Protein backbone atom coordinates (compact mmCIF):
# COMPACT_ATOMS: atom_id res chain seq x y z
CA UNK A 1 0.00 0.00 0.00
CA UNK A 2 1.85 2.97 -0.96
CA UNK A 3 2.18 4.72 -3.73
CA UNK A 4 4.12 6.36 -5.40
CA UNK A 5 4.35 7.71 -7.04
CA UNK A 6 4.61 9.76 -10.40
CA UNK A 7 5.57 11.06 -13.13
CA UNK A 8 4.48 13.91 -15.15
CA UNK A 9 7.96 14.96 -15.29
CA UNK A 10 7.99 13.32 -18.59
CA UNK A 11 6.14 15.96 -20.20
CA UNK A 12 9.07 18.03 -20.04
CA UNK A 13 11.42 15.84 -21.78
CA UNK A 14 9.45 14.60 -24.67
CA UNK A 15 12.01 14.12 -27.34
CA UNK A 16 9.26 13.40 -29.85
CA UNK A 17 7.84 16.91 -29.54
CA UNK A 18 9.37 19.96 -31.15
CA UNK A 19 10.57 22.67 -28.75
CA UNK A 20 8.02 25.15 -30.14
CA UNK A 21 5.23 22.73 -29.17
CA UNK A 22 6.13 23.06 -25.49
CA UNK A 23 6.68 26.52 -24.07
CA UNK A 24 9.37 27.05 -21.50
CA UNK A 25 8.12 27.72 -18.01
CA UNK A 26 6.46 26.16 -14.99
CA UNK A 27 3.64 23.61 -15.50
CA UNK A 28 1.78 22.20 -12.52
CA UNK A 29 -0.65 19.39 -11.76
CA UNK A 30 -4.28 20.38 -12.28
CA UNK A 31 -6.17 19.83 -9.00
CA UNK A 32 -9.30 17.71 -9.19
CA UNK A 33 -8.51 16.15 -12.57
CA UNK A 34 -7.34 12.61 -13.25
CA UNK A 35 -6.76 9.81 -10.78
CA UNK A 36 -3.87 8.01 -9.06
CA UNK A 37 -4.76 4.50 -7.91
CA UNK A 38 -2.78 1.97 -5.88
CA UNK A 39 -3.85 -1.66 -6.34
CA UNK A 40 -2.92 -4.10 -3.58
CA UNK A 41 -3.38 -7.86 -4.01
CA UNK A 42 -3.42 -10.74 -1.52
CA UNK A 43 -1.34 -13.92 -1.38
CA UNK A 44 -0.69 -16.86 0.90
CA UNK A 45 -2.21 -20.29 1.47
CA UNK A 46 -5.72 -18.92 1.97
CA UNK A 47 -5.46 -15.88 -0.27
CA UNK A 48 -8.81 -16.78 -1.86
CA UNK A 49 -10.39 -15.74 1.43
CA UNK A 50 -8.67 -12.38 1.38
CA UNK A 51 -9.40 -9.63 -1.10
CA UNK A 52 -7.64 -6.96 -3.09
CA UNK A 53 -7.59 -3.34 -1.99
CA UNK A 54 -8.12 -0.23 -4.11
CA UNK A 55 -6.44 2.88 -2.72
CA UNK A 56 -6.35 6.41 -4.10
CA UNK A 57 -3.68 9.07 -3.61
CA UNK A 58 -5.34 12.48 -3.41
CA UNK A 59 -4.17 16.09 -3.35
CA UNK A 60 -0.98 15.34 -5.25
CA UNK A 61 1.02 18.49 -5.85
CA UNK A 62 4.01 19.27 -8.00
CA UNK A 63 5.32 21.21 -10.95
CA UNK A 64 7.68 20.84 -13.86
CA UNK A 65 10.26 23.37 -14.93
CA UNK A 66 10.30 23.10 -18.71
CA UNK A 67 13.09 24.25 -20.98
CA UNK A 68 11.53 24.24 -24.43
CA UNK A 69 14.81 24.56 -26.30
CA UNK A 70 16.23 21.41 -24.67
CA UNK A 71 13.54 19.26 -23.08
CA UNK A 72 16.04 16.80 -21.65
CA UNK A 73 17.21 19.55 -19.28
CA UNK A 74 13.76 19.95 -17.78
CA UNK A 75 12.88 18.63 -14.33
CA UNK A 76 9.93 17.90 -12.06
CA UNK A 77 9.09 17.06 -8.48
CA UNK A 78 5.86 15.66 -6.97
CA UNK A 79 4.60 15.35 -3.42
CA UNK A 80 1.95 12.92 -2.17
CA UNK A 81 0.49 13.75 1.27
CA UNK A 82 0.53 10.39 3.07
CA UNK A 83 -2.51 11.37 5.11
CA UNK A 84 -4.54 11.83 1.92
CA UNK A 85 -4.00 8.29 0.66
CA UNK A 86 -7.49 6.84 0.98
CA UNK A 87 -8.85 3.28 0.97
CA UNK A 88 -11.72 3.03 -1.54
CA UNK A 89 -12.64 -0.70 -1.44
CA UNK A 90 -16.19 -0.06 -2.75
CA UNK A 91 -17.42 -3.59 -1.96
CA UNK A 92 -16.50 -3.37 1.72
CA UNK A 93 -18.55 -1.90 4.54
CA UNK A 94 -17.64 1.48 6.00
CA UNK A 95 -16.45 -0.32 9.14
CA UNK A 96 -14.11 -2.61 7.20
CA UNK A 97 -12.74 0.29 5.16
CA UNK A 98 -12.05 2.23 8.34
CA UNK A 99 -10.09 -0.72 9.77
CA UNK A 100 -7.95 -1.03 6.64
CA UNK A 101 -7.41 2.73 6.58
CA UNK A 102 -6.29 2.74 10.20
CA UNK A 103 -3.84 -0.09 9.63
CA UNK A 104 -2.44 1.56 6.53
CA UNK A 105 -1.99 4.92 8.28
CA UNK A 106 -0.43 3.55 11.47
CA UNK A 107 1.45 0.39 10.44
CA UNK A 108 2.23 0.75 6.75
CA UNK A 109 2.67 4.42 5.87
CA UNK A 110 3.09 5.69 9.44
CA UNK A 111 1.64 9.00 8.35
CA UNK A 112 2.31 10.87 11.59
CA UNK A 113 6.02 10.10 11.37
CA UNK A 114 6.36 10.33 7.59
CA UNK A 115 3.75 12.81 6.32
CA UNK A 116 4.84 12.95 2.68
CA UNK A 117 5.89 10.71 -0.20
CA UNK A 118 8.05 12.38 -2.84
CA UNK A 119 9.15 11.78 -6.40
CA UNK A 120 11.96 13.62 -8.19
CA UNK A 121 12.74 13.02 -11.85
CA UNK A 122 16.30 12.37 -12.95
CA UNK A 123 15.87 11.69 -16.68
CA UNK A 124 13.65 10.44 -19.47
CA UNK A 125 14.04 8.05 -22.37
CA UNK A 126 11.84 7.02 -25.23
CA UNK A 127 10.05 3.67 -24.96
CA UNK A 128 10.82 1.78 -28.15
CA UNK A 129 7.53 -0.11 -28.11
CA UNK A 130 5.24 2.94 -28.58
CA UNK A 131 5.45 6.17 -30.52
CA UNK A 132 4.07 8.24 -27.63
CA UNK A 133 5.62 6.11 -24.90
CA UNK A 134 8.37 7.20 -22.54
CA UNK A 135 10.16 5.93 -19.47
CA UNK A 136 10.81 8.44 -16.72
CA UNK A 137 13.63 7.66 -14.31
CA UNK A 138 13.57 9.18 -10.87
CA UNK A 139 13.93 8.88 -7.12
CA UNK A 140 10.92 7.82 -5.04
CA UNK A 141 11.00 8.47 -1.29
CA UNK A 142 8.65 6.62 1.07
CA UNK A 143 9.13 6.62 4.85
CA UNK A 144 12.41 8.48 4.35
CA UNK A 145 13.84 5.67 2.24
CA UNK A 146 14.71 6.56 -1.34
CA UNK A 147 14.84 4.10 -4.23
CA UNK A 148 15.33 4.53 -7.99
CA UNK A 149 12.23 3.93 -10.11
CA UNK A 150 11.56 3.73 -13.85
CA UNK A 151 8.00 4.62 -14.83
CA UNK A 152 6.61 3.80 -18.29
CA UNK A 153 3.89 6.12 -19.51
CA UNK A 154 2.15 7.76 -22.42
CA UNK A 155 1.84 11.49 -22.99
CA UNK A 156 -0.79 13.23 -25.13
CA UNK A 157 -2.36 16.68 -25.55
CA UNK A 158 -5.58 17.04 -23.55
CA UNK A 159 -6.91 20.29 -24.98
CA UNK A 160 -7.03 23.78 -23.50
CA UNK A 161 -3.27 23.78 -23.16
CA UNK A 162 -3.16 20.77 -20.83
CA UNK A 163 -1.19 17.55 -21.23
CA UNK A 164 -2.39 14.13 -20.12
CA UNK A 165 0.06 11.70 -18.57
CA UNK A 166 -1.10 8.10 -18.27
CA UNK A 167 0.77 5.04 -17.07
CA UNK A 168 1.11 1.97 -14.91
CA UNK A 169 4.02 0.55 -12.93
CA UNK A 170 4.82 -1.70 -9.97
CA UNK A 171 7.16 -1.63 -7.00
CA UNK A 172 7.86 -3.69 -3.88
CA UNK A 173 6.94 -2.46 -0.42
CA UNK A 174 9.98 -4.14 1.11
CA UNK A 175 12.27 -1.92 -0.98
CA UNK A 176 11.10 0.92 1.26
CA UNK A 177 11.39 -0.97 4.53
CA UNK A 178 7.69 -1.83 4.70
CA UNK A 179 6.66 -5.29 5.87
CA UNK A 180 3.56 -6.47 3.98
CA UNK A 181 0.55 -6.91 6.26
CA UNK A 182 -0.20 -10.50 7.36
CA UNK A 183 -3.23 -12.02 9.06
CA UNK A 184 -4.10 -15.52 10.29
CA UNK A 185 -0.47 -16.27 11.03
CA UNK A 186 0.55 -15.40 7.49
CA UNK A 187 -2.01 -17.67 5.81
CA UNK A 188 -3.39 -14.52 4.20
CA UNK A 189 -1.09 -11.60 3.46
CA UNK A 190 -0.78 -8.56 1.29
CA UNK A 191 1.46 -9.04 -1.75
CA UNK A 192 4.83 -7.36 -1.59
CA UNK A 193 4.45 -6.04 -5.13
CA UNK A 194 2.01 -3.17 -5.56
CA UNK A 195 0.64 -1.85 -8.84
CA UNK A 196 0.10 1.85 -9.47
CA UNK A 197 -2.20 3.14 -12.23
CA UNK A 198 -2.54 6.84 -12.98
CA UNK A 199 -3.96 9.43 -15.34
CA UNK A 200 -3.02 12.99 -14.48
CA UNK A 201 -2.90 16.41 -16.10
CA UNK A 202 -0.34 19.22 -16.22
CA UNK A 203 -1.10 22.79 -17.17
ChimeraX commands (.cxc) that place a marker at each C-alpha (Angstrom):
marker #1 position 0.00,0.00,0.00 radius 0.5
marker #1 position 1.85,2.97,-0.96 radius 0.5
marker #1 position 2.18,4.72,-3.73 radius 0.5
marker #1 position 4.12,6.36,-5.40 radius 0.5
marker #1 position 4.35,7.71,-7.04 radius 0.5
marker #1 position 4.61,9.76,-10.40 radius 0.5
marker #1 position 5.57,11.06,-13.13 radius 0.5
marker #1 position 4.48,13.91,-15.15 radius 0.5
marker #1 position 7.96,14.96,-15.29 radius 0.5
marker #1 position 7.99,13.32,-18.59 radius 0.5
marker #1 position 6.14,15.96,-20.20 radius 0.5
marker #1 position 9.07,18.03,-20.04 radius 0.5
marker #1 position 11.42,15.84,-21.78 radius 0.5
marker #1 position 9.45,14.60,-24.67 radius 0.5
marker #1 position 12.01,14.12,-27.34 radius 0.5
marker #1 position 9.26,13.40,-29.85 radius 0.5
marker #1 position 7.84,16.91,-29.54 radius 0.5
marker #1 position 9.37,19.96,-31.15 radius 0.5
marker #1 position 10.57,22.67,-28.75 radius 0.5
marker #1 position 8.02,25.15,-30.14 radius 0.5
marker #1 position 5.23,22.73,-29.17 radius 0.5
marker #1 position 6.13,23.06,-25.49 radius 0.5
marker #1 position 6.68,26.52,-24.07 radius 0.5
marker #1 position 9.37,27.05,-21.50 radius 0.5
marker #1 position 8.12,27.72,-18.01 radius 0.5
marker #1 position 6.46,26.16,-14.99 radius 0.5
marker #1 position 3.64,23.61,-15.50 radius 0.5
marker #1 position 1.78,22.20,-12.52 radius 0.5
marker #1 position -0.65,19.39,-11.76 radius 0.5
marker #1 position -4.28,20.38,-12.28 radius 0.5
marker #1 position -6.17,19.83,-9.00 radius 0.5
marker #1 position -9.30,17.71,-9.19 radius 0.5
marker #1 position -8.51,16.15,-12.57 radius 0.5
marker #1 position -7.34,12.61,-13.25 radius 0.5
marker #1 position -6.76,9.81,-10.78 radius 0.5
marker #1 position -3.87,8.01,-9.06 radius 0.5
marker #1 position -4.76,4.50,-7.91 radius 0.5
marker #1 position -2.78,1.97,-5.88 radius 0.5
marker #1 position -3.85,-1.66,-6.34 radius 0.5
marker #1 position -2.92,-4.10,-3.58 radius 0.5
marker #1 position -3.38,-7.86,-4.01 radius 0.5
marker #1 position -3.42,-10.74,-1.52 radius 0.5
marker #1 position -1.34,-13.92,-1.38 radius 0.5
marker #1 position -0.69,-16.86,0.90 radius 0.5
marker #1 position -2.21,-20.29,1.47 radius 0.5
marker #1 position -5.72,-18.92,1.97 radius 0.5
marker #1 position -5.46,-15.88,-0.27 radius 0.5
marker #1 position -8.81,-16.78,-1.86 radius 0.5
marker #1 position -10.39,-15.74,1.43 radius 0.5
marker #1 position -8.67,-12.38,1.38 radius 0.5
marker #1 position -9.40,-9.63,-1.10 radius 0.5
marker #1 position -7.64,-6.96,-3.09 radius 0.5
marker #1 position -7.59,-3.34,-1.99 radius 0.5
marker #1 position -8.12,-0.23,-4.11 radius 0.5
marker #1 position -6.44,2.88,-2.72 radius 0.5
marker #1 position -6.35,6.41,-4.10 radius 0.5
marker #1 position -3.68,9.07,-3.61 radius 0.5
marker #1 position -5.34,12.48,-3.41 radius 0.5
marker #1 position -4.17,16.09,-3.35 radius 0.5
marker #1 position -0.98,15.34,-5.25 radius 0.5
marker #1 position 1.02,18.49,-5.85 radius 0.5
marker #1 position 4.01,19.27,-8.00 radius 0.5
marker #1 position 5.32,21.21,-10.95 radius 0.5
marker #1 position 7.68,20.84,-13.86 radius 0.5
marker #1 position 10.26,23.37,-14.93 radius 0.5
marker #1 position 10.30,23.10,-18.71 radius 0.5
marker #1 position 13.09,24.25,-20.98 radius 0.5
marker #1 position 11.53,24.24,-24.43 radius 0.5
marker #1 position 14.81,24.56,-26.30 radius 0.5
marker #1 position 16.23,21.41,-24.67 radius 0.5
marker #1 position 13.54,19.26,-23.08 radius 0.5
marker #1 position 16.04,16.80,-21.65 radius 0.5
marker #1 position 17.21,19.55,-19.28 radius 0.5
marker #1 position 13.76,19.95,-17.78 radius 0.5
marker #1 position 12.88,18.63,-14.33 radius 0.5
marker #1 position 9.93,17.90,-12.06 radius 0.5
marker #1 position 9.09,17.06,-8.48 radius 0.5
marker #1 position 5.86,15.66,-6.97 radius 0.5
marker #1 position 4.60,15.35,-3.42 radius 0.5
marker #1 position 1.95,12.92,-2.17 radius 0.5
marker #1 position 0.49,13.75,1.27 radius 0.5
marker #1 position 0.53,10.39,3.07 radius 0.5
marker #1 position -2.51,11.37,5.11 radius 0.5
marker #1 position -4.54,11.83,1.92 radius 0.5
marker #1 position -4.00,8.29,0.66 radius 0.5
marker #1 position -7.49,6.84,0.98 radius 0.5
marker #1 position -8.85,3.28,0.97 radius 0.5
marker #1 position -11.72,3.03,-1.54 radius 0.5
marker #1 position -12.64,-0.70,-1.44 radius 0.5
marker #1 position -16.19,-0.06,-2.75 radius 0.5
marker #1 position -17.42,-3.59,-1.96 radius 0.5
marker #1 position -16.50,-3.37,1.72 radius 0.5
marker #1 position -18.55,-1.90,4.54 radius 0.5
marker #1 position -17.64,1.48,6.00 radius 0.5
marker #1 position -16.45,-0.32,9.14 radius 0.5
marker #1 position -14.11,-2.61,7.20 radius 0.5
marker #1 position -12.74,0.29,5.16 radius 0.5
marker #1 position -12.05,2.23,8.34 radius 0.5
marker #1 position -10.09,-0.72,9.77 radius 0.5
marker #1 position -7.95,-1.03,6.64 radius 0.5
marker #1 position -7.41,2.73,6.58 radius 0.5
marker #1 position -6.29,2.74,10.20 radius 0.5
marker #1 position -3.84,-0.09,9.63 radius 0.5
marker #1 position -2.44,1.56,6.53 radius 0.5
marker #1 position -1.99,4.92,8.28 radius 0.5
marker #1 position -0.43,3.55,11.47 radius 0.5
marker #1 position 1.45,0.39,10.44 radius 0.5
marker #1 position 2.23,0.75,6.75 radius 0.5
marker #1 position 2.67,4.42,5.87 radius 0.5
marker #1 position 3.09,5.69,9.44 radius 0.5
marker #1 position 1.64,9.00,8.35 radius 0.5
marker #1 position 2.31,10.87,11.59 radius 0.5
marker #1 position 6.02,10.10,11.37 radius 0.5
marker #1 position 6.36,10.33,7.59 radius 0.5
marker #1 position 3.75,12.81,6.32 radius 0.5
marker #1 position 4.84,12.95,2.68 radius 0.5
marker #1 position 5.89,10.71,-0.20 radius 0.5
marker #1 position 8.05,12.38,-2.84 radius 0.5
marker #1 position 9.15,11.78,-6.40 radius 0.5
marker #1 position 11.96,13.62,-8.19 radius 0.5
marker #1 position 12.74,13.02,-11.85 radius 0.5
marker #1 position 16.30,12.37,-12.95 radius 0.5
marker #1 position 15.87,11.69,-16.68 radius 0.5
marker #1 position 13.65,10.44,-19.47 radius 0.5
marker #1 position 14.04,8.05,-22.37 radius 0.5
marker #1 position 11.84,7.02,-25.23 radius 0.5
marker #1 position 10.05,3.67,-24.96 radius 0.5
marker #1 position 10.82,1.78,-28.15 radius 0.5
marker #1 position 7.53,-0.11,-28.11 radius 0.5
marker #1 position 5.24,2.94,-28.58 radius 0.5
marker #1 position 5.45,6.17,-30.52 radius 0.5
marker #1 position 4.07,8.24,-27.63 radius 0.5
marker #1 position 5.62,6.11,-24.90 radius 0.5
marker #1 position 8.37,7.20,-22.54 radius 0.5
marker #1 position 10.16,5.93,-19.47 radius 0.5
marker #1 position 10.81,8.44,-16.72 radius 0.5
marker #1 position 13.63,7.66,-14.31 radius 0.5
marker #1 position 13.57,9.18,-10.87 radius 0.5
marker #1 position 13.93,8.88,-7.12 radius 0.5
marker #1 position 10.92,7.82,-5.04 radius 0.5
marker #1 position 11.00,8.47,-1.29 radius 0.5
marker #1 position 8.65,6.62,1.07 radius 0.5
marker #1 position 9.13,6.62,4.85 radius 0.5
marker #1 position 12.41,8.48,4.35 radius 0.5
marker #1 position 13.84,5.67,2.24 radius 0.5
marker #1 position 14.71,6.56,-1.34 radius 0.5
marker #1 position 14.84,4.10,-4.23 radius 0.5
marker #1 position 15.33,4.53,-7.99 radius 0.5
marker #1 position 12.23,3.93,-10.11 radius 0.5
marker #1 position 11.56,3.73,-13.85 radius 0.5
marker #1 position 8.00,4.62,-14.83 radius 0.5
marker #1 position 6.61,3.80,-18.29 radius 0.5
marker #1 position 3.89,6.12,-19.51 radius 0.5
marker #1 position 2.15,7.76,-22.42 radius 0.5
marker #1 position 1.84,11.49,-22.99 radius 0.5
marker #1 position -0.79,13.23,-25.13 radius 0.5
marker #1 position -2.36,16.68,-25.55 radius 0.5
marker #1 position -5.58,17.04,-23.55 radius 0.5
marker #1 position -6.91,20.29,-24.98 radius 0.5
marker #1 position -7.03,23.78,-23.50 radius 0.5
marker #1 position -3.27,23.78,-23.16 radius 0.5
marker #1 position -3.16,20.77,-20.83 radius 0.5
marker #1 position -1.19,17.55,-21.23 radius 0.5
marker #1 position -2.39,14.13,-20.12 radius 0.5
marker #1 position 0.06,11.70,-18.57 radius 0.5
marker #1 position -1.10,8.10,-18.27 radius 0.5
marker #1 position 0.77,5.04,-17.07 radius 0.5
marker #1 position 1.11,1.97,-14.91 radius 0.5
marker #1 position 4.02,0.55,-12.93 radius 0.5
marker #1 position 4.82,-1.70,-9.97 radius 0.5
marker #1 position 7.16,-1.63,-7.00 radius 0.5
marker #1 position 7.86,-3.69,-3.88 radius 0.5
marker #1 position 6.94,-2.46,-0.42 radius 0.5
marker #1 position 9.98,-4.14,1.11 radius 0.5
marker #1 position 12.27,-1.92,-0.98 radius 0.5
marker #1 position 11.10,0.92,1.26 radius 0.5
marker #1 position 11.39,-0.97,4.53 radius 0.5
marker #1 position 7.69,-1.83,4.70 radius 0.5
marker #1 position 6.66,-5.29,5.87 radius 0.5
marker #1 position 3.56,-6.47,3.98 radius 0.5
marker #1 position 0.55,-6.91,6.26 radius 0.5
marker #1 position -0.20,-10.50,7.36 radius 0.5
marker #1 position -3.23,-12.02,9.06 radius 0.5
marker #1 position -4.10,-15.52,10.29 radius 0.5
marker #1 position -0.47,-16.27,11.03 radius 0.5
marker #1 position 0.55,-15.40,7.49 radius 0.5
marker #1 position -2.01,-17.67,5.81 radius 0.5
marker #1 position -3.39,-14.52,4.20 radius 0.5
marker #1 position -1.09,-11.60,3.46 radius 0.5
marker #1 position -0.78,-8.56,1.29 radius 0.5
marker #1 position 1.46,-9.04,-1.75 radius 0.5
marker #1 position 4.83,-7.36,-1.59 radius 0.5
marker #1 position 4.45,-6.04,-5.13 radius 0.5
marker #1 position 2.01,-3.17,-5.56 radius 0.5
marker #1 position 0.64,-1.85,-8.84 radius 0.5
marker #1 position 0.10,1.85,-9.47 radius 0.5
marker #1 position -2.20,3.14,-12.23 radius 0.5
marker #1 position -2.54,6.84,-12.98 radius 0.5
marker #1 position -3.96,9.43,-15.34 radius 0.5
marker #1 position -3.02,12.99,-14.48 radius 0.5
marker #1 position -2.90,16.41,-16.10 radius 0.5
marker #1 position -0.34,19.22,-16.22 radius 0.5
marker #1 position -1.10,22.79,-17.17 radius 0.5
marker link #1:1,2 radius 0.2
marker link #1:2,3 radius 0.2
marker link #1:3,4 radius 0.2
marker link #1:4,5 radius 0.2
marker link #1:5,6 radius 0.2
marker link #1:6,7 radius 0.2
marker link #1:7,8 radius 0.2
marker link #1:8,9 radius 0.2
marker link #1:9,10 radius 0.2
marker link #1:10,11 radius 0.2
marker link #1:11,12 radius 0.2
marker link #1:12,13 radius 0.2
marker link #1:13,14 radius 0.2
marker link #1:14,15 radius 0.2
marker link #1:15,16 radius 0.2
marker link #1:16,17 radius 0.2
marker link #1:17,18 radius 0.2
marker link #1:18,19 radius 0.2
marker link #1:19,20 radius 0.2
marker link #1:20,21 radius 0.2
marker link #1:21,22 radius 0.2
marker link #1:22,23 radius 0.2
marker link #1:23,24 radius 0.2
marker link #1:24,25 radius 0.2
marker link #1:25,26 radius 0.2
marker link #1:26,27 radius 0.2
marker link #1:27,28 radius 0.2
marker link #1:28,29 radius 0.2
marker link #1:29,30 radius 0.2
marker link #1:30,31 radius 0.2
marker link #1:31,32 radius 0.2
marker link #1:32,33 radius 0.2
marker link #1:33,34 radius 0.2
marker link #1:34,35 radius 0.2
marker link #1:35,36 radius 0.2
marker link #1:36,37 radius 0.2
marker link #1:37,38 radius 0.2
marker link #1:38,39 radius 0.2
marker link #1:39,40 radius 0.2
marker link #1:40,41 radius 0.2
marker link #1:41,42 radius 0.2
marker link #1:42,43 radius 0.2
marker link #1:43,44 radius 0.2
marker link #1:44,45 radius 0.2
marker link #1:45,46 radius 0.2
marker link #1:46,47 radius 0.2
marker link #1:47,48 radius 0.2
marker link #1:48,49 radius 0.2
marker link #1:49,50 radius 0.2
marker link #1:50,51 radius 0.2
marker link #1:51,52 radius 0.2
marker link #1:52,53 radius 0.2
marker link #1:53,54 radius 0.2
marker link #1:54,55 radius 0.2
marker link #1:55,56 radius 0.2
marker link #1:56,57 radius 0.2
marker link #1:57,58 radius 0.2
marker link #1:58,59 radius 0.2
marker link #1:59,60 radius 0.2
marker link #1:60,61 radius 0.2
marker link #1:61,62 radius 0.2
marker link #1:62,63 radius 0.2
marker link #1:63,64 radius 0.2
marker link #1:64,65 radius 0.2
marker link #1:65,66 radius 0.2
marker link #1:66,67 radius 0.2
marker link #1:67,68 radius 0.2
marker link #1:68,69 radius 0.2
marker link #1:69,70 radius 0.2
marker link #1:70,71 radius 0.2
marker link #1:71,72 radius 0.2
marker link #1:72,73 radius 0.2
marker link #1:73,74 radius 0.2
marker link #1:74,75 radius 0.2
marker link #1:75,76 radius 0.2
marker link #1:76,77 radius 0.2
marker link #1:77,78 radius 0.2
marker link #1:78,79 radius 0.2
marker link #1:79,80 radius 0.2
marker link #1:80,81 radius 0.2
marker link #1:81,82 radius 0.2
marker link #1:82,83 radius 0.2
marker link #1:83,84 radius 0.2
marker link #1:84,85 radius 0.2
marker link #1:85,86 radius 0.2
marker link #1:86,87 radius 0.2
marker link #1:87,88 radius 0.2
marker link #1:88,89 radius 0.2
marker link #1:89,90 radius 0.2
marker link #1:90,91 radius 0.2
marker link #1:91,92 radius 0.2
marker link #1:92,93 radius 0.2
marker link #1:93,94 radius 0.2
marker link #1:94,95 radius 0.2
marker link #1:95,96 radius 0.2
marker link #1:96,97 radius 0.2
marker link #1:97,98 radius 0.2
marker link #1:98,99 radius 0.2
marker link #1:99,100 radius 0.2
marker link #1:100,101 radius 0.2
marker link #1:101,102 radius 0.2
marker link #1:102,103 radius 0.2
marker link #1:103,104 radius 0.2
marker link #1:104,105 radius 0.2
marker link #1:105,106 radius 0.2
marker link #1:106,107 radius 0.2
marker link #1:107,108 radius 0.2
marker link #1:108,109 radius 0.2
marker link #1:109,110 radius 0.2
marker link #1:110,111 radius 0.2
marker link #1:111,112 radius 0.2
marker link #1:112,113 radius 0.2
marker link #1:113,114 radius 0.2
marker link #1:114,115 radius 0.2
marker link #1:115,116 radius 0.2
marker link #1:116,117 radius 0.2
marker link #1:117,118 radius 0.2
marker link #1:118,119 radius 0.2
marker link #1:119,120 radius 0.2
marker link #1:120,121 radius 0.2
marker link #1:121,122 radius 0.2
marker link #1:122,123 radius 0.2
marker link #1:123,124 radius 0.2
marker link #1:124,125 radius 0.2
marker link #1:125,126 radius 0.2
marker link #1:126,127 radius 0.2
marker link #1:127,128 radius 0.2
marker link #1:128,129 radius 0.2
marker link #1:129,130 radius 0.2
marker link #1:130,131 radius 0.2
marker link #1:131,132 radius 0.2
marker link #1:132,133 radius 0.2
marker link #1:133,134 radius 0.2
marker link #1:134,135 radius 0.2
marker link #1:135,136 radius 0.2
marker link #1:136,137 radius 0.2
marker link #1:137,138 radius 0.2
marker link #1:138,139 radius 0.2
marker link #1:139,140 radius 0.2
marker link #1:140,141 radius 0.2
marker link #1:141,142 radius 0.2
marker link #1:142,143 radius 0.2
marker link #1:143,144 radius 0.2
marker link #1:144,145 radius 0.2
marker link #1:145,146 radius 0.2
marker link #1:146,147 radius 0.2
marker link #1:147,148 radius 0.2
marker link #1:148,149 radius 0.2
marker link #1:149,150 radius 0.2
marker link #1:150,151 radius 0.2
marker link #1:151,152 radius 0.2
marker link #1:152,153 radius 0.2
marker link #1:153,154 radius 0.2
marker link #1:154,155 radius 0.2
marker link #1:155,156 radius 0.2
marker link #1:156,157 radius 0.2
marker link #1:157,158 radius 0.2
marker link #1:158,159 radius 0.2
marker link #1:159,160 radius 0.2
marker link #1:160,161 radius 0.2
marker link #1:161,162 radius 0.2
marker link #1:162,163 radius 0.2
marker link #1:163,164 radius 0.2
marker link #1:164,165 radius 0.2
marker link #1:165,166 radius 0.2
marker link #1:166,167 radius 0.2
marker link #1:167,168 radius 0.2
marker link #1:168,169 radius 0.2
marker link #1:169,170 radius 0.2
marker link #1:170,171 radius 0.2
marker link #1:171,172 radius 0.2
marker link #1:172,173 radius 0.2
marker link #1:173,174 radius 0.2
marker link #1:174,175 radius 0.2
marker link #1:175,176 radius 0.2
marker link #1:176,177 radius 0.2
marker link #1:177,178 radius 0.2
marker link #1:178,179 radius 0.2
marker link #1:179,180 radius 0.2
marker link #1:180,181 radius 0.2
marker link #1:181,182 radius 0.2
marker link #1:182,183 radius 0.2
marker link #1:183,184 radius 0.2
marker link #1:184,185 radius 0.2
marker link #1:185,186 radius 0.2
marker link #1:186,187 radius 0.2
marker link #1:187,188 radius 0.2
marker link #1:188,189 radius 0.2
marker link #1:189,190 radius 0.2
marker link #1:190,191 radius 0.2
marker link #1:191,192 radius 0.2
marker link #1:192,193 radius 0.2
marker link #1:193,194 radius 0.2
marker link #1:194,195 radius 0.2
marker link #1:195,196 radius 0.2
marker link #1:196,197 radius 0.2
marker link #1:197,198 radius 0.2
marker link #1:198,199 radius 0.2
marker link #1:199,200 radius 0.2
marker link #1:200,201 radius 0.2
marker link #1:201,202 radius 0.2
marker link #1:202,203 radius 0.2
view
